[in-house]
Amino acid sequence: MTAEALVHPVRVPELAPALLPVIVQMREAMVASGSVTADDIDDVIGTLHDGDRLLSTYSPILVSARGRR
């Protein structure tokens, strides 16, 4: 049996178009739950808009395996 995994580094500002609408939509619920503050959310939004920072994350891991019985 063999397996391979694939993951890509992604710069955080490149994720902004996908993440910002979700953050904005869920903002009130997250603050109301007490899990984050409005300032925390503003910091995340600021980070997503900051193209000068070299922050990165990774894409989901794609794993493929093959083998025989």
C-alpha positions in Angstrom: 0.0 0.0 0.0 1.2 3.5 -0.7 -0.1 6.9 0.3 0.6 10.5 -0.7 -0.5 13.8 0.8 -0.6 17.1 -0.8 -0.8 20.5 0.9 -0.2 24.0 -0.5 1.0 27.1 1.4 -1.5 30.0 1.0 -0.9 33.6 1.8 -3.5 34.9 4.3 -4.6 37.9 2.1 -5.4 35.5 -0.7 -8.0 33.9 1.6 -9.8 37.2 2.2 -12.4 36.8 -0.6 -13.5 33.5 0.8 -13.2 34.3 4.6 -14.5 37.8 4.9 -18.1 37.2 3.9 -18.3 34.3 6.5 -16.7 36.4 9.2 -19.1 39.4 8.6 -22.1 37.1 8.5 -21.2 35.3 11.7 -19.8 38.4 13.6 -22.8 39.1 15.8 -23.3 35.5 16.7 -19.7 35.0 17.6 -19.6 38.1 19.8 -22.9 37.2 21.4 -21.6 33.8 22.3 -18.8 35.3 24.2 -16.1 33.3 22.4 -14.5 36.4 20.8 -14.7 40.1 21.2 -15.5 42.6 18.4 -11.9 43.8 18.7 -10.7 40.2 18.0 -12.8 40.1 14.9 -11.5 43.5 13.8 -8.0 42.3 14.2 -8.7 39.2 12.0 -10.3 41.4 9.3 -7.3 43.8 9.5 -4.9 40.9 9.0 -6.8 39.6 6.0 -6.6 43.1 4.4 -2.9 43.6 5.2 -1.0 42.5 2.0 2.4 43.6 3.5 2.4 40.9 6.2 4.0 37.6 5.2 1.4 35.5 7.1 0.5 32.2 5.5 -1.4 29.1 6.3 -2.0 25.8 4.5 -4.7 24.4 2.4 -6.6 21.3 3.5 -4.6 18.2 3.2 -5.5 16.0 0.2 -4.6 12.3 0.9 -4.7 9.6 -1.6 -3.9 5.9 -0.9 -3.8 2.9 -3.1 -3.3 -0.8 -2.4 -4.5 -4.3 -3.1 -6.0 -7.0 -0.9 
